[in-house]
Amino acid sequence: MPSHTSYTLSGLKANLYSLLFAVPAFLLVSIPYILIWCDMKRSIPDCFLPVIHKNITFIHIALDTPQILLWAYLALILLAGVVLHELIHGIVMAVFAPNGWKSVSFGFNVKAFAPYAHCKEPLTPNAYRLSLVMPGVLLGDIPVLISWFTGNFLFMFLGVIFYCASAADIALLWMSRNITDGMIQDHPCKIGFAHVEE
């Protein structure tokens, strides 16, 4: 008979991880950005002039746009990011689940105050871990790399936001680090999974 070992996070803990992850994520992203785009030969704040010059269009747009519209744009970007985040989870799950999209469902966990993508079928440990990391890679790593190569700090900001959105996924990835055999079953109503061993 298969044995199940559960690994779950409370909604409070998942949201706390997102907040705690903000500072290291910002430092991890901003330090290389500053070293690449700021003129370190100048004194503070003059060293930031190249960054300001590079982003002057965005600064003008921000100054000329009513504050309520800026908040509305940000809310729309975040909402689109949340939808994409869960869709990426679902796509990876569907690729590796034997029944594809039939095994994947989406919803909103009211207790955890978080949207979710759920796979009804167990996945191999590596497939499950890939489903955890891909939103962070596509919505976090790619915008950050664009910001480093172009100097566009809007992409840096978005990268940090979506890194924070992946904090619970990173915690689950860490919790699954020693699982090499058996299968991983996504939890149907909690943030987490069960390790299924024969």
C-alpha positions as CSV (number, residue, x, y, z in Angstrom):
1,M,0.0,0.0,0.0
2,P,1.4,3.4,-1.0
3,S,2.6,5.7,1.9
4,H,1.9,9.5,1.8
5,T,4.0,12.1,3.5
6,S,2.4,15.6,3.5
7,Y,4.3,18.9,3.1
8,T,2.1,22.0,3.4
9,L,2.3,25.7,4.1
10,S,-0.4,27.8,5.8
11,G,-1.7,30.7,3.8
12,L,-0.3,33.1,6.4
13,K,3.2,31.5,6.2
14,A,3.1,31.6,2.3
15,N,2.2,35.3,2.4
16,L,4.8,35.9,5.0
17,Y,7.5,34.3,2.8
18,S,6.5,36.6,0.0
19,L,7.1,39.7,2.3
20,L,10.3,38.3,3.7
21,F,11.6,37.5,0.2
22,A,11.1,41.1,-1.0
23,V,14.3,42.5,0.6
24,P,16.8,39.7,-0.6
25,A,15.1,39.6,-4.0
26,F,15.5,43.4,-4.4
27,L,19.1,43.3,-3.4
28,L,19.9,40.3,-5.6
29,V,18.4,42.2,-8.6
30,S,19.3,45.8,-7.9
31,I,23.0,45.4,-7.0
32,P,24.0,44.0,-10.4
33,Y,21.7,46.6,-12.0
34,I,23.5,49.4,-10.1
35,L,26.9,48.1,-10.9
36,I,26.0,47.9,-14.6
37,W,24.1,51.1,-15.2
38,C,25.2,53.6,-12.5
39,D,28.4,55.6,-12.9
40,M,30.3,54.5,-9.8
41,K,32.9,57.2,-10.4
42,R,30.4,59.9,-9.4
43,S,29.2,60.7,-5.9
44,I,25.7,59.8,-4.7
45,P,23.2,60.9,-6.0
46,D,25.0,61.9,-9.2
47,C,25.9,58.2,-9.9
48,F,22.2,57.6,-10.7
49,L,22.1,60.2,-13.5
50,P,22.8,57.6,-16.3
51,V,19.9,55.5,-15.0
52,I,17.6,58.5,-14.8
53,H,18.6,59.5,-18.4
54,K,18.0,56.0,-19.6
55,N,14.5,55.9,-18.1
56,I,13.5,59.5,-18.7
57,T,10.6,58.5,-20.9
58,F,9.1,56.4,-18.1
59,I,9.7,59.1,-15.6
60,H,7.9,61.7,-17.7
61,I,5.0,59.3,-18.2
62,A,4.8,58.6,-14.5
63,L,4.8,62.4,-13.7
64,D,2.3,63.2,-16.3
65,T,-0.2,60.4,-15.5
66,P,-2.8,60.9,-12.8
67,Q,-1.9,58.9,-9.7
68,I,-5.1,56.9,-9.8
69,L,-4.4,55.8,-13.3
70,L,-0.8,54.7,-12.3
71,W,-2.3,52.6,-9.5
72,A,-4.9,51.2,-12.0
73,Y,-2.1,50.3,-14.5
74,L,-0.1,48.6,-11.7
75,A,-3.2,46.7,-10.5
76,L,-3.8,45.4,-14.1
77,I,-0.2,44.4,-14.5
78,L,-0.2,42.5,-11.2
79,L,-3.5,40.8,-12.1
80,A,-2.2,39.8,-15.5
81,G,1.0,38.5,-13.8
82,V,-1.0,36.4,-11.3
83,V,-3.1,34.9,-14.1
84,L,0.1,34.2,-16.1
85,H,1.8,32.7,-13.0
86,E,-0.9,30.2,-12.5
87,L,-1.2,29.5,-16.2
88,I,2.5,28.6,-16.4
89,H,2.1,26.2,-13.4
90,G,-0.8,24.6,-15.2
91,I,0.9,24.3,-18.6
92,V,3.9,22.5,-17.1
93,M,1.6,20.2,-15.1
94,A,-0.4,19.5,-18.2
95,V,2.7,18.6,-20.2
96,F,3.8,16.0,-17.7
97,A,0.4,14.7,-16.4
98,P,-0.7,11.5,-18.2
99,N,-4.1,13.0,-19.0
100,G,-2.8,16.5,-19.9
101,W,-5.2,19.4,-19.4
102,K,-7.9,17.1,-18.0
103,S,-5.8,16.8,-14.9
104,V,-5.4,20.5,-14.3
105,S,-7.8,22.9,-12.6
106,F,-7.6,26.5,-11.5
107,G,-9.2,28.4,-8.6
108,F,-8.8,30.7,-5.6
109,N,-8.1,29.4,-2.1
110,V,-10.0,31.8,0.2
111,K,-8.3,30.6,3.4
112,A,-4.8,31.1,1.9
113,F,-6.0,34.2,0.0
114,A,-4.2,32.9,-3.1
115,P,-5.0,31.7,-6.6
116,Y,-3.9,28.2,-7.5
117,A,-3.3,25.7,-10.3
118,H,-3.9,22.1,-9.2
119,C,-2.9,18.8,-10.8
120,K,-5.1,15.9,-9.9
121,E,-2.6,13.3,-11.0
122,P,0.8,12.7,-9.3
123,L,3.9,13.9,-11.1
124,T,7.5,12.8,-10.9
125,P,9.6,14.8,-8.5
126,N,11.5,16.6,-11.3
127,A,8.3,17.4,-13.2
128,Y,6.6,18.8,-10.1
129,R,9.7,20.9,-9.3
130,L,9.8,22.2,-12.8
131,S,6.1,23.3,-12.4
132,L,7.2,25.2,-9.3
133,V,10.2,27.1,-10.8
134,M,8.9,28.0,-14.3
135,P,6.7,31.1,-13.2
136,G,9.7,32.5,-11.4
137,V,12.0,31.9,-14.4
138,L,9.6,33.4,-17.0
139,L,8.1,36.2,-15.0
140,G,11.1,37.0,-12.7
141,D,14.4,36.0,-14.4
142,I,13.5,37.2,-17.9
143,P,12.4,40.7,-16.9
144,V,15.4,41.1,-14.6
145,L,17.8,40.0,-17.4
146,I,16.0,42.5,-19.7
147,S,16.6,45.3,-17.1
148,W,20.3,44.4,-16.8
149,F,20.8,44.4,-20.5
150,T,18.7,47.5,-21.3
151,G,18.8,49.6,-18.2
152,N,15.0,49.7,-18.0
153,F,14.1,49.8,-14.3
154,L,10.4,49.0,-15.0
155,F,11.4,45.5,-15.9
156,M,13.6,45.3,-12.8
157,F,10.6,46.3,-10.6
158,L,8.3,43.8,-12.3
159,G,11.0,41.0,-11.9
160,V,11.2,41.7,-8.1
161,I,7.4,41.7,-7.8
162,F,7.1,38.3,-9.5
163,Y,10.0,36.9,-7.6
164,C,8.1,37.7,-4.5
165,A,5.0,36.1,-6.0
166,S,7.1,32.9,-6.4
167,A,8.2,32.8,-2.7
168,A,5.8,30.0,-1.7
169,D,6.9,28.0,-4.8
170,I,10.5,28.4,-3.7
171,A,9.6,27.2,-0.2
172,L,7.9,24.1,-1.7
173,L,10.9,23.6,-3.9
174,W,13.1,23.6,-0.8
175,M,10.7,21.2,1.0
176,S,10.9,18.8,-1.9
177,R,14.7,18.9,-2.2
178,N,15.4,15.4,-0.8
179,I,12.6,13.6,-2.7
180,T,14.2,11.6,-5.5
181,D,11.9,8.6,-5.8
182,G,8.1,7.9,-5.9
183,M,5.7,10.6,-7.1
184,I,4.5,14.0,-5.9
185,Q,0.8,14.6,-5.6
186,D,-0.2,18.3,-5.5
187,H,-2.4,19.0,-2.5
188,P,-6.1,19.5,-3.6
189,C,-6.9,22.3,-1.0
190,K,-3.7,23.4,0.7
191,I,-0.5,25.0,-0.4
192,G,1.7,22.0,-0.7
193,F,2.1,18.4,-1.8
194,A,2.3,14.8,-0.7
195,H,5.2,12.4,-1.4
196,V,3.7,9.1,-2.6
197,E,5.9,6.1,-2.1
198,E,5.1,2.5,-3.2
